């Protein structure tokens, strides 16, 4: 991303940068607050989820202001395995909502709840 200049919001580079930003926040939380784990996950049917925090919170990051049905595929696959306590999609959407047990959170709300220890 170095020397990329201005990054267009709907570009792949923006999505990568947004995911890296959320990763840095999660890594800081892990290192300074939870002292737990942070890794990615691949479901049994080979869908990926961006992050697993402390072995029980699945987190997918989408640099989009409007999620599509396809944006839920990885999380739904992991949810079907009943492996996690919570399932969160962090995005640019402006209002939190629940979609069949998957919590869609605006990134600002996610970070506020993360650092307050309020993720469920």
C-alpha positions in Angstrom: 0.0 0.0 0.0 3.0 2.2 0.3 3.1 4.9 -2.4 -0.4 4.0 -3.4 -1.6 7.6 -3.3 -5.2 8.3 -2.6 -7.1 5.0 -2.2 -10.6 4.9 -3.8 -13.2 3.8 -1.2 -14.7 1.0 -3.3 -11.4 -0.4 -4.5 -9.8 -3.7 -3.5 -6.9 -1.7 -2.1 -9.3 0.1 0.2 -10.8 -3.2 1.4 -7.3 -4.5 2.1 -6.3 -1.3 4.0 -9.6 -1.4 6.0 -9.0 -5.0 7.0 -5.4 -4.2 8.0 -6.7 -1.3 10.1 -9.1 -3.5 12.0 -6.4 -6.1 12.4 -4.1 -3.6 14.0 -6.9 -2.7 16.5 -7.6 -6.3 17.2 -3.9 -7.1 17.7 -3.6 -4.1 20.1 -6.6 -5.3 22.1 -5.1 -8.9 22.2 -1.7 -7.6 23.3 -2.8 -5.1 25.9 -6.3 -6.2 27.2 -7.3 -9.8 26.5 -3.9 -11.5 26.2 -5.8 -14.1 24.2 -5.5 -15.3 20.6 -6.0 -13.8 17.2 -6.0 -15.8 14.0 -8.0 -16.4 10.8 -10.3 -19.4 10.2 -11.3 -21.6 7.3 -14.6 -23.4 7.6 -14.9 -27.1 6.9 -16.3 -26.2 3.5 -13.3 -23.9 2.8 -14.8 -20.5 3.4 -12.6 -18.1 5.2 -13.4 -15.7 8.0 -10.9 -12.9 8.6 -10.3 -13.1 12.3 -11.1 -15.3 15.3 -10.6 -13.4 18.6 -10.0 -15.3 21.8 -11.2 -18.6 20.2 -14.9 -17.6 20.4 -15.6 -14.4 18.4 -15.6 -14.7 14.6 -15.0 -11.4 12.8 -15.3 -10.7 9.1 -14.3 -7.2 7.8 -15.9 -5.7 4.7 -14.9 -2.3 3.4 -18.4 -1.7 2.1 -21.3 0.5 3.1 -23.9 -2.0 1.8 -23.4 -5.7 2.3 -24.7 -8.3 -0.1 -25.8 -11.8 0.4 -22.4 -13.0 -0.7 -20.7 -11.1 2.0 -22.3 -13.5 4.6 -21.1 -16.8 3.0 -18.0 -17.3 5.1 -19.7 -16.4 8.3 -22.7 -18.5 7.6 -20.5 -21.5 6.9 -18.7 -21.1 10.2 -22.0 -20.4 12.0 -23.3 -23.8 10.7 -20.4 -25.5 12.4 -21.5 -23.9 15.7 -17.9 -23.3 16.6 -18.1 -19.7 18.0 -20.0 -17.8 20.6 -20.5 -14.7 18.3 -20.4 -13.8 14.7 -19.6 -10.2 13.7 -19.3 -8.5 10.4 -17.5 -5.1 10.7 -18.3 -2.8 7.8 -18.9 0.8 6.7 -22.7 0.4 7.2 -24.0 3.2 9.4 -26.5 1.2 11.6 -25.9 -2.0 13.6 -28.2 -4.9 12.7 -28.7 -8.6 13.3 -29.0 -10.9 10.3 -29.9 -14.4 11.4 -27.5 -14.3 14.4 -24.8 -12.5 12.6 -24.2 -9.0 14.1 -23.4 -6.4 11.4 -21.6 -3.5 13.1 -20.4 -0.1 11.9 -16.6 0.0 12.4 -16.8 2.8 14.9 -19.3 0.9 17.1 -17.2 -2.2 16.8 -14.0 -0.4 18.0 -15.9 1.2 20.8 -17.3 -2.1 22.0 -14.0 -3.9 21.5 -12.0 -1.5 23.7 -14.8 -1.4 26.3 -14.7 -5.2 26.5 -18.3 -5.3 25.4 -18.1 -7.7 22.4 -20.4 -10.6 22.9 
